[in-house]
Amino acid sequence: MNLRVSQGLTLALVGAAAFMLLLVVLFWLGVGRGYSWWPLDPLDPAAGKKKFANAQFRLGPWDNFAEVNARPLFNEDRRPTPPMPDMPGGEAKPIPKLDVVLSGVIITSKARLAMVKEKGKEKSMTVKEGAAMPGEWAAWSLAELKPRSAVFKNSAGQSETVELIPVASSQRPTPPPPSRVANTPPVPGQPAMAPQPGQAPPMLPAPVQAAPAQPPSPDAAAAADLQQRIEARRQQIREQQQQAPAPEAPPQHQQ
């Protein structure tokens, strides 16, 4: 760096220092003290938010919203919603008496079901344990299921136990075999044997009622017709053999 350049740089630094010193003196003398922040604009969004945040919200009188009530915004026809009909009196329906019988019980590892039916009816209903009964018995539910009974409980907390219907035995007692002598019909031409003293009279077999004849099917009728033709042909052959003359014996020669 030569002398000329160094002198120019020194003069520039001295000038900058003098300018800064002048600004300090001016501020110290009060230059610029009359300036202040511009007041907030009433339309400024920030000012409005601050104002509404500090104020308490109050809903206006109902008359201000009469038009909204007369022409609802969310109704398609912009007409007032008709008033709801008055609900019937809050009288609870009486709980019907449990007039059912238990016709079956199904207890497995996956399901516990009870089959019930109304007295005097054949249609049965299947109810799962813990579920409500269908139809008019909806107030009753199956609370507990046992192998031979079921416990039902209604909405009022009352419980009733229904026992399983005993299954009537379908096997009838076998009558004793009839005596051969007593049931043997008399042989034609022989007098009937009189019962011995102190012995019960012989029992005759009860007449067997013939089953009502059913109309034969076409195949059965054809088979019966063929059988009749065969029997007629056999009878005709027998008659021909009986009517045929016997062969004459050859003459015997005497020696």
C-alpha positions as CSV (number, residue, x, y, z in Angstrom):
1,M,0.0,0.0,0.0
2,N,1.5,3.4,-1.0
3,L,1.2,6.6,0.9
4,R,-1.5,8.1,-1.4
5,V,-3.9,5.2,-0.8
6,S,-3.4,5.2,2.9
7,Q,-4.1,8.9,3.1
8,G,-7.4,8.5,1.2
9,L,-8.5,5.6,3.5
10,T,-7.8,7.7,6.6
11,L,-9.8,10.6,5.4
12,A,-12.8,8.2,4.7
13,L,-12.7,6.8,8.1
14,V,-12.5,10.2,9.8
15,G,-15.5,11.4,7.8
16,A,-17.6,8.4,8.8
17,A,-16.7,8.9,12.5
18,A,-17.6,12.6,12.3
19,F,-21.0,11.7,10.7
20,M,-21.8,9.2,13.5
21,L,-20.9,11.7,16.1
22,L,-23.2,14.2,14.5
23,L,-26.1,11.8,14.7
24,V,-25.5,11.1,18.4
25,V,-25.5,14.9,19.1
26,L,-28.8,15.3,17.2
27,F,-30.5,12.5,19.1
28,W,-29.3,13.9,22.3
29,L,-30.7,17.3,21.5
30,G,-34.2,15.7,21.0
31,V,-34.4,15.4,17.3
32,G,-37.2,12.8,16.4
33,R,-39.0,12.8,19.8
34,G,-42.3,14.0,18.3
35,Y,-42.8,10.7,16.3
36,S,-45.2,7.9,17.7
37,W,-47.1,4.8,16.5
38,W,-50.0,5.3,14.2
39,P,-53.4,4.5,15.9
40,L,-55.0,1.1,15.0
41,D,-57.5,1.1,12.1
42,P,-61.0,0.1,13.2
43,L,-61.3,-2.1,10.1
44,D,-58.0,-3.9,10.9
45,P,-58.7,-7.6,11.3
46,A,-56.2,-7.9,14.1
47,A,-57.9,-5.1,16.0
48,G,-61.4,-6.7,15.5
49,K,-60.2,-10.1,16.9
50,K,-58.7,-8.4,19.9
51,K,-61.9,-6.4,20.5
52,F,-64.2,-9.4,20.2
53,A,-62.0,-11.5,22.4
54,N,-62.3,-9.1,25.2
55,A,-66.0,-8.6,24.8
56,Q,-68.7,-11.1,26.1
57,F,-70.9,-12.7,23.4
58,R,-74.6,-12.1,23.9
59,L,-77.4,-13.6,21.7
60,G,-79.8,-11.0,20.5
61,P,-83.6,-11.2,21.1
62,W,-85.6,-14.0,19.4
63,D,-87.4,-11.5,17.2
64,N,-84.2,-11.0,15.3
65,F,-84.3,-14.6,14.1
66,A,-88.0,-14.7,13.2
67,E,-87.2,-14.9,9.5
68,V,-84.8,-17.8,10.0
69,N,-87.6,-19.7,11.8
70,A,-90.2,-18.9,9.2
71,R,-87.9,-20.0,6.3
72,P,-85.5,-22.7,7.5
73,L,-82.3,-22.7,5.6
74,F,-81.8,-26.4,5.5
75,N,-85.3,-27.4,4.4
76,E,-85.6,-28.1,0.7
77,D,-88.9,-26.1,0.3
78,R,-87.8,-23.4,2.8
79,R,-91.1,-24.0,4.8
80,P,-91.3,-24.5,8.5
81,T,-91.0,-28.1,9.8
82,P,-94.5,-29.4,10.8
83,P,-94.8,-30.1,14.5
84,M,-94.3,-33.7,15.6
85,P,-97.5,-35.5,16.6
86,D,-98.1,-35.9,20.3
87,M,-96.8,-39.3,21.5
88,P,-99.4,-41.5,23.2
89,G,-99.6,-41.7,26.9
90,G,-96.7,-43.2,28.6
91,E,-98.7,-46.1,29.9
92,A,-96.6,-49.3,29.8
93,K,-98.1,-52.3,28.1
94,P,-99.0,-55.1,30.5
95,I,-96.6,-58.0,30.4
96,P,-98.4,-61.1,29.0
97,K,-98.4,-64.3,31.1
98,L,-95.9,-66.9,29.9
99,D,-98.3,-69.4,28.5
100,V,-95.7,-71.7,26.7
101,V,-94.4,-75.2,27.1
102,L,-90.8,-76.4,26.7
103,S,-90.7,-79.0,23.9
104,G,-87.0,-79.5,23.6
105,V,-83.5,-78.5,24.9
106,I,-80.3,-78.3,22.9
107,I,-77.1,-77.9,24.9
108,T,-73.8,-78.2,23.1
109,S,-70.4,-76.6,23.5
110,K,-71.3,-73.9,20.9
111,A,-75.0,-73.3,21.4
112,R,-77.6,-73.5,24.1
113,L,-81.1,-73.4,22.6
114,A,-84.6,-74.0,23.9
115,M,-87.5,-75.0,21.7
116,V,-90.8,-73.7,23.1
117,K,-94.3,-73.5,21.7
118,E,-97.5,-71.8,22.8
119,K,-100.1,-73.9,24.5
120,G,-102.6,-75.2,22.0
121,K,-100.4,-74.5,19.0
122,E,-98.1,-76.8,17.0
123,K,-95.7,-74.1,15.8
124,S,-92.5,-74.1,17.9
125,M,-90.0,-71.3,18.5
126,T,-86.2,-71.5,19.0
127,V,-84.8,-69.2,21.7
128,K,-81.1,-68.8,22.4
129,E,-80.0,-68.5,26.0
130,G,-79.8,-64.8,27.0
131,A,-82.0,-63.7,24.0
132,A,-85.6,-62.3,24.1
133,M,-88.5,-64.4,22.8
134,P,-90.1,-63.4,19.5
135,G,-93.5,-61.9,18.8
136,E,-95.9,-61.1,21.7
137,W,-93.5,-62.7,24.2
138,A,-90.8,-60.1,23.6
139,A,-91.0,-59.0,27.2
140,W,-89.7,-62.4,28.3
141,S,-86.1,-63.6,27.7
142,L,-84.4,-67.0,28.3
143,A,-82.3,-66.3,31.4
144,E,-81.0,-69.9,32.2
145,L,-81.2,-73.2,30.4
146,K,-81.0,-76.6,32.1
147,P,-81.2,-80.1,30.7
148,R,-84.8,-80.6,31.9
149,S,-86.1,-77.0,32.4
150,A,-85.7,-73.4,31.3
151,V,-85.9,-70.2,33.4
152,F,-87.5,-67.2,31.7
153,K,-87.3,-63.6,33.1
154,N,-89.5,-60.6,32.0
155,S,-88.7,-56.9,31.9
156,A,-90.2,-56.4,35.4
157,G,-87.6,-58.8,36.9
158,Q,-90.1,-61.7,37.5
159,S,-88.8,-65.2,36.6
160,E,-90.7,-68.4,35.8
161,T,-89.4,-71.9,35.3
162,V,-90.9,-74.1,32.6
163,E,-90.3,-77.8,32.8
164,L,-89.6,-80.0,29.8
165,I,-92.6,-82.0,28.5
166,P,-92.2,-85.7,29.2
167,V,-92.2,-87.7,26.0
168,A,-94.9,-90.4,26.0
169,S,-93.6,-93.9,25.3
170,S,-94.5,-95.0,21.8
171,Q,-94.1,-98.7,22.6
172,R,-97.3,-100.5,23.4
173,P,-97.5,-103.6,25.5
174,T,-97.2,-106.8,23.4
175,P,-100.3,-108.9,23.8
176,P,-99.7,-112.6,24.8
177,P,-99.6,-115.0,21.9
178,P,-103.0,-116.7,21.3
179,S,-103.3,-120.4,22.0
180,R,-103.2,-122.6,18.9
181,V,-105.9,-124.9,20.2
182,A,-108.2,-122.0,21.0
183,N,-107.6,-120.2,17.7
184,T,-107.7,-123.2,15.4
185,P,-110.9,-123.0,13.3
186,P,-113.0,-126.2,13.2
187,V,-112.4,-128.6,10.3
188,P,-115.4,-128.8,8.0
189,G,-117.4,-132.0,8.6
190,Q,-116.3,-132.5,12.2
191,P,-118.3,-131.3,15.2
192,A,-116.9,-128.5,17.1
193,M,-115.3,-129.5,20.4
194,A,-117.3,-128.3,23.4
195,P,-115.2,-126.5,26.1
196,Q,-114.4,-128.5,29.2
197,P,-116.0,-127.5,32.5
198,G,-114.1,-124.6,34.0
199,Q,-112.3,-123.8,30.8
200,A,-112.8,-120.7,28.8
201,P,-114.6,-121.0,25.5
202,P,-112.3,-121.1,22.4
203,M,-111.3,-117.7,21.0
204,L,-112.0,-117.3,17.4
205,P,-109.6,-115.2,15.4
206,A,-110.8,-111.7,14.9
207,P,-111.7,-110.9,11.3
208,V,-109.0,-109.1,9.5
209,Q,-110.3,-105.9,7.9
210,A,-109.2,-105.7,4.3
211,A,-107.2,-102.7,3.4
212,P,-108.9,-100.4,0.9
213,A,-108.0,-101.4,-2.6
214,Q,-105.8,-99.0,-4.4
215,P,-106.1,-98.4,-8.2
216,P,-103.5,-100.6,-10.0
217,S,-100.8,-98.9,-11.8
218,P,-100.4,-99.4,-15.6
219,D,-97.5,-101.7,-15.2
220,A,-99.3,-103.9,-12.7
221,A,-102.4,-104.1,-14.9
222,A,-100.3,-105.2,-17.9
223,A,-98.6,-107.8,-15.8
224,A,-101.9,-109.1,-14.5
225,D,-103.3,-109.3,-18.0
226,L,-100.3,-111.3,-19.2
227,Q,-100.6,-113.7,-16.3
228,Q,-104.3,-114.3,-17.1
229,R,-103.4,-115.1,-20.7
230,I,-100.7,-117.6,-19.6
231,E,-103.2,-119.3,-17.2
232,A,-105.8,-119.4,-20.0
233,R,-103.4,-121.0,-22.4
234,R,-102.3,-123.6,-19.9
235,Q,-106.0,-124.4,-19.1
236,Q,-106.6,-124.8,-22.9
237,I,-103.6,-127.2,-23.2
238,R,-104.9,-129.4,-20.3
239,E,-108.4,-129.6,-21.9
240,Q,-106.9,-130.7,-25.2
241,Q,-104.8,-133.4,-23.6
242,Q,-107.8,-134.7,-21.7
243,Q,-110.0,-134.8,-24.9
244,A,-107.4,-136.6,-27.0
245,P,-108.2,-140.4,-27.6
246,A,-105.9,-142.9,-25.9
247,P,-103.7,-144.8,-28.3
248,E,-104.8,-148.4,-29.1
249,A,-102.7,-151.3,-27.8
250,P,-101.0,-153.4,-30.6
251,P,-102.6,-156.9,-31.2
252,Q,-100.9,-159.8,-29.5
253,H,-100.0,-162.9,-31.6
254,Q,-100.4,-166.3,-30.1
255,Q,-97.7,-168.9,-30.8
